[in-house]
Amino acid sequence: MSKKSIVFAGLLLVIALSFGGLLIANFGDVKQIIASSQIEYKTTPPITNVSPEIKNLNEAFVQIAKSVTPAVAYIEVTTGSSESDEQNPGFNMPFDLGPDFQMPDQGPSRGSGSGIIISNDGYILTNNHVIKNATENGIKVRLTDKREFNAKLIGVDPNTDVAVIKIEASDLMVASIGNSDDVQVGQWVVAIGNPLGLNSTVTAGIVSALGRNIQMGGDSYAINNFIQTDAAINPGNSGGALVDINGSVIGINTAIKTTNGYYQGYGFAIPINLAQIVATELIKSGKISRGYIGVSIKDVDIKEAKGLGLDKARGVLVQDVLAGGAGDEAGLKVGDVILFVDNQEVNASNELQTIIGTHRPGDVVDLKVFRDGSEINKKVTLKPRSETNNQTAQNTTPKEETGDLNTKSFESIGLTVSELNSQLKSKFSVESGVYINSVKQFSEAFDRGLREGLVIIEADKNEINSVSELNSIIETKSTGDIIVFKVKTSDGLVRLIAVEIE
């Protein structure tokens, strides 16, 4: 290097050091500069007489955050494939992926969620969809004190989306379990979890609805009975705590209502009373043994109530009965309306599912049932779930069809039907009925759920053997009258559909 270059470099160094020293000096004198400024910064708050109620509420939220956050863990899961659990896109969030998550074409993937510590020796309650498809040693837990553990999977229950994992630890901060049966619409709640990779996030809102059925899981055996809240819940919150103002956990944050995959105002939590029952059995035996009635059910609406002879829309309608199931053996029939279970009134299908879901095979439940204008009692001995038997109690052996294939349209309900030929009788496993050829779009029949490709086997509890028999029943009806159709699908499912004559 030349002498000239050395001198130039030295000069630059002196200038840099001088400038740096000036900056340090200036930043060190910030307080003096502010103090000597002509501006007087106001430090007294504009409101000095804040309502004690507001102060108490503010302090309550602060105390909830301090008390509960240490009992909520961050869960990171590595799965063996890139398969996503987005079973119901747009309506739930079994896809708790961190902000840096990238979906590969194949191979392992990684996602994140939350969990609630329920014992000081390391049992953690979370969602099944959070840990689903995890590889061996693929579940890692990070606590708020930064400690990290590999977690062991204890058990899962896909029907409630509950799972239990365990870490080897001691003296952990444990969440306090509340009573979700006491939750009321409008009460304050706080959601605590790890959304979008942001650890230990606290949001607040109210309970906006109870007993919400969001059809999550895609399984008819799934129990959908959620607490709805407007506390902000995002991917990563799943498995975290929904707590009341006492800091007690009343639910496990599980799903969101969204069109873009993120929070849009509606979140859903599994009631803690249900989750606690499931967790207890998972810890005890590693699996769930749940009793079932063996019926297909739906809520009763006003038209069905009128058609069935009920005084108002109440109870749960039996749409199908599994042959050889508990309900079949107890004498339940299609068209029965279940009003009470063990003296507890039920007016929604998910209420009935939740109550029965707390029982085991062999348990006996008392049902009060409305049938043909009267209330009767049935004792049902619950059975385990049948995985293979889809045959219904109403299925019969087909016989050869006789007569011509007649077709008729019923404009008063928007329906066109025809006689069954031998091929259709065999396909639907029925002896009689009429085939729905077409349904006029946006007609009464369409709006109530009748569709082309179904077979009407009964109308107003009368077996239908021909188009003329169906016509005879419809001709007796006046505008505003209700006809209750029993229909069957090609896969053996039976449904009751109430249609009003227009």
Solvent accessible surface area in square Angstrom, and as a share of the most:
residue,aa,sasa,rsa
1,M,183,0.82
2,S,64,0.42
3,K,168,0.71
4,K,170,0.72
5,S,48,0.31
6,I,99,0.50
7,V,97,0.56
8,F,120,0.50
9,A,51,0.40
10,G,32,0.31
11,L,101,0.50
12,L,94,0.47
13,L,108,0.54
14,V,91,0.53
15,I,95,0.48
16,A,61,0.47
17,L,122,0.61
18,S,71,0.46
19,F,120,0.50
20,G,25,0.24
21,G,38,0.36
22,L,99,0.49
23,L,73,0.36
24,I,131,0.67
25,A,52,0.40
26,N,71,0.36
27,F,146,0.61
28,G,61,0.59
29,D,57,0.29
30,V,62,0.36
31,K,169,0.71
32,Q,125,0.55
33,I,99,0.50
34,I,89,0.45
35,A,86,0.67
36,S,91,0.59
37,S,47,0.31
38,Q,183,0.81
39,I,109,0.55
40,E,164,0.73
41,Y,145,0.55
42,K,158,0.67
43,T,124,0.72
44,T,88,0.51
45,P,83,0.52
46,P,125,0.78
47,I,108,0.55
48,T,107,0.62
49,N,129,0.66
50,V,51,0.29
51,S,40,0.26
52,P,88,0.55
53,E,123,0.55
54,I,105,0.53
55,K,113,0.48
56,N,102,0.53
57,L,58,0.29
58,N,91,0.47
59,E,84,0.38
60,A,27,0.21
61,F,46,0.19
62,V,59,0.34
63,Q,80,0.36
64,I,5,0.03
65,A,29,0.22
66,K,135,0.57
67,S,64,0.41
68,V,8,0.05
69,T,20,0.12
70,P,42,0.27
71,A,0,0.00
72,V,8,0.05
73,A,0,0.00
74,Y,26,0.10
75,I,0,0.00
76,E,38,0.17
77,V,2,0.01
78,T,29,0.17
79,T,20,0.11
80,G,46,0.44
81,S,48,0.31
82,S,24,0.16
83,E,112,0.50
84,S,45,0.29
85,D,23,0.12
86,E,74,0.33
87,Q,94,0.42
88,N,45,0.23
89,P,102,0.64
90,G,32,0.30
91,F,65,0.27
92,N,1,0.00
93,M,0,0.00
94,P,7,0.04
95,F,27,0.11
96,D,9,0.05
97,L,52,0.26
98,G,19,0.18
99,P,92,0.58
100,D,131,0.68
101,F,46,0.19
102,Q,157,0.70
103,M,94,0.42
104,P,48,0.30
105,D,148,0.77
106,Q,152,0.68
107,G,29,0.28
108,P,93,0.58
109,S,16,0.10
110,R,130,0.47
111,G,13,0.12
112,S,7,0.04
113,G,0,0.00
114,S,0,0.00
115,G,0,0.00
116,I,0,0.00
117,I,1,0.01
118,I,42,0.21
119,S,28,0.18
120,N,84,0.43
121,D,61,0.32
122,G,0,0.00
123,Y,46,0.17
124,I,0,0.00
125,L,3,0.01
126,T,0,0.00
127,N,0,0.00
128,N,17,0.09
129,H,16,0.07
130,V,13,0.07
131,I,4,0.02
132,K,68,0.29
133,N,67,0.34
134,A,32,0.24
135,T,53,0.31
136,E,160,0.72
137,N,106,0.54
138,G,7,0.06
139,I,7,0.04
140,K,85,0.36
141,V,1,0.01
142,R,67,0.25
143,L,13,0.06
144,T,54,0.31
145,D,81,0.42
146,K,155,0.66
147,R,107,0.39
148,E,113,0.51
149,F,41,0.17
150,N,88,0.45
151,A,12,0.10
152,K,140,0.59
153,L,79,0.39
154,I,38,0.19
155,G,7,0.06
156,V,50,0.29
157,D,6,0.03
158,P,88,0.56
159,N,18,0.09
160,T,5,0.03
161,D,10,0.05
162,V,0,0.00
163,A,0,0.00
164,V,0,0.00
165,I,0,0.00
166,K,32,0.14
167,I,1,0.00
168,E,143,0.64
169,A,20,0.16
170,S,73,0.47
171,D,131,0.68
172,L,13,0.06
173,M,103,0.46
174,V,59,0.34
175,A,9,0.07
176,S,66,0.42
177,I,60,0.30
178,G,19,0.18
179,N,69,0.36
180,S,12,0.08
181,D,119,0.61
182,D,97,0.50
183,V,10,0.06
184,Q,127,0.56
185,V,91,0.53
186,G,42,0.41
187,Q,51,0.22
188,W,108,0.38
189,V,0,0.00
190,V,1,0.01
191,A,1,0.01
192,I,0,0.00
193,G,0,0.00
194,N,4,0.02
195,P,9,0.06
196,L,50,0.25
197,G,31,0.30
198,L,111,0.55
199,N,69,0.35
200,S,50,0.32
201,T,35,0.21
202,V,61,0.35
203,T,35,0.20
204,A,51,0.39
205,G,8,0.07
206,I,62,0.31
207,V,0,0.00
208,S,41,0.27
209,A,11,0.09
210,L,75,0.38
211,G,34,0.33
212,R,100,0.37
213,N,53,0.27
214,I,1,0.00
215,Q,118,0.52
216,M,15,0.06
217,G,28,0.27
218,G,79,0.76
219,D,53,0.27
220,S,99,0.64
221,Y,60,0.23
222,A,7,0.06
223,I,11,0.05
224,N,10,0.05
225,N,27,0.14
226,F,7,0.03
227,I,4,0.02
228,Q,12,0.05
229,T,0,0.00
230,D,56,0.29
231,A,0,0.00
232,A,29,0.22
233,I,0,0.00
234,N,25,0.13
235,P,6,0.04
236,G,0,0.00
237,N,4,0.02
238,S,0,0.00
239,G,0,0.00
240,G,0,0.00
241,A,0,0.00
242,L,0,0.00
243,V,0,0.00
244,D,20,0.10
245,I,87,0.44
246,N,126,0.65
247,G,11,0.10
248,S,20,0.13
249,V,0,0.00
250,I,3,0.01
251,G,0,0.00
252,I,0,0.00
253,N,0,0.00
254,T,0,0.00
255,A,0,0.00
256,I,0,0.00
257,K,82,0.35
258,T,1,0.01
259,T,120,0.70
260,N,91,0.47
261,G,16,0.16
262,Y,112,0.43
263,Y,74,0.28
264,Q,84,0.37
265,G,19,0.18
266,Y,107,0.41
267,G,0,0.00
268,F,6,0.02
269,A,0,0.00
270,I,4,0.02
271,P,19,0.12
272,I,1,0.00
273,N,37,0.19
274,L,9,0.05
275,A,0,0.00
276,Q,85,0.38
277,I,80,0.41
278,V,3,0.02
279,A,4,0.03
280,T,83,0.48
281,E,26,0.12
282,L,0,0.00
283,I,62,0.31
284,K,161,0.68
285,S,62,0.40
286,G,32,0.31
287,K,138,0.58
288,I,38,0.19
289,S,39,0.25
290,R,19,0.07
291,G,0,0.00
292,Y,34,0.13
293,I,9,0.04
294,G,17,0.16
295,V,33,0.19
296,S,32,0.20
297,I,37,0.19
298,K,59,0.25
299,D,66,0.34
300,V,13,0.08
301,D,46,0.24
302,I,119,0.61
303,K,47,0.20
304,E,5,0.02
305,A,1,0.01
306,K,121,0.51
307,G,27,0.26
308,L,18,0.09
309,G,52,0.50
310,L,13,0.06
311,D,114,0.59
312,K,116,0.49
313,A,45,0.35
314,R,47,0.17
315,G,1,0.01
316,V,0,0.00
317,L,1,0.01
318,V,0,0.00
319,Q,11,0.05
320,D,6,0.03
321,V,1,0.01
322,L,36,0.18
323,A,28,0.22
324,G,43,0.41
325,G,6,0.06
326,A,3,0.02
327,G,0,0.00
328,D,47,0.25
329,E,120,0.54
330,A,24,0.18
331,G,28,0.27
332,L,6,0.03
333,K,116,0.49
334,V,19,0.11
335,G,10,0.09
336,D,1,0.01
337,V,0,0.00
338,I,0,0.00
339,L,3,0.02
340,F,60,0.25
341,V,0,0.00
342,D,62,0.32
343,N,145,0.74
344,Q,102,0.45
345,E,91,0.41
346,V,0,0.00
347,N,68,0.35
348,A,22,0.17
349,S,15,0.10
350,N,4,0.02
351,E,67,0.30
352,L,3,0.02
353,Q,44,0.19
354,T,22,0.13
355,I,26,0.13
356,I,11,0.06
357,G,9,0.09
358,T,54,0.31
359,H,42,0.19
360,R,117,0.43
361,P,43,0.27
362,G,48,0.46
363,D,53,0.27
364,V,82,0.47
365,V,0,0.00
366,D,63,0.32
367,L,2,0.01
368,K,70,0.30
369,V,0,0.00
370,F,16,0.07
371,R,47,0.17
372,D,101,0.52
373,G,55,0.53
374,S,61,0.39
375,E,88,0.39
376,I,54,0.28
377,N,117,0.60
378,K,45,0.19
379,K,143,0.60
380,V,0,0.00
381,T,75,0.43
382,L,3,0.02
383,K,67,0.28
384,P,89,0.56
385,R,74,0.27
386,S,40,0.26
387,E,127,0.57
388,T,121,0.70
389,N,63,0.32
390,N,112,0.58
391,Q,91,0.40
392,T,7,0.04
393,A,40,0.31
394,Q,52,0.23
395,N,27,0.14
396,T,66,0.38
397,T,105,0.61
398,P,56,0.35
399,K,125,0.53
400,E,135,0.61
401,E,45,0.20
402,T,124,0.72
403,G,62,0.60
404,D,115,0.60
405,L,100,0.50
406,N,80,0.41
407,T,83,0.49
408,K,78,0.33
409,S,55,0.36
410,F,11,0.04
411,E,140,0.63
412,S,37,0.24
413,I,2,0.01
414,G,8,0.07
415,L,4,0.02
416,T,27,0.16
417,V,0,0.00
418,S,8,0.05
419,E,22,0.10
420,L,4,0.02
421,N,48,0.25
422,S,46,0.30
423,Q,138,0.61
424,L,33,0.17
425,K,18,0.08
426,S,70,0.45
427,K,119,0.51
428,F,4,0.02
429,S,38,0.25
430,V,9,0.05
431,E,76,0.34
432,S,16,0.10
433,G,2,0.02
434,V,0,0.00
435,Y,43,0.16
436,I,0,0.00
437,N,46,0.23
438,S,51,0.33
439,V,27,0.15
440,K,135,0.57
441,Q,117,0.52
442,F,145,0.61
443,S,14,0.09
444,E,12,0.05
445,A,0,0.00
446,F,47,0.20
447,D,97,0.50
448,R,59,0.21
449,G,32,0.31
450,L,0,0.00
451,R,100,0.37
452,E,118,0.53
453,G,24,0.23
454,L,25,0.12
455,V,0,0.00
456,I,0,0.00
457,I,22,0.11
458,E,44,0.20
459,A,0,0.00
460,D,38,0.20
461,K,111,0.47
462,N,76,0.39
463,E,106,0.48
464,I,0,0.00
465,N,75,0.38
466,S,24,0.15
467,V,7,0.04
468,S,72,0.47
469,E,65,0.29
470,L,0,0.00
471,N,32,0.16
472,S,64,0.41
473,I,27,0.14
474,I,15,0.08
475,E,126,0.57
476,T,105,0.61
477,K,55,0.23
478,S,69,0.45
479,T,111,0.64
480,G,20,0.19
481,D,49,0.25
482,I,15,0.08
483,I,0,0.00
484,V,12,0.07
485,F,0,0.00
486,K,21,0.09
487,V,1,0.01
488,K,3,0.01
489,T,31,0.18
490,S,58,0.37
491,D,100,0.52
492,G,11,0.11
493,L,72,0.36
494,V,0,0.00
495,R,69,0.25
496,L,10,0.05
497,I,21,0.11
498,A,0,0.00
499,V,0,0.00
500,E,51,0.23
501,I,11,0.06
502,E,122,0.55
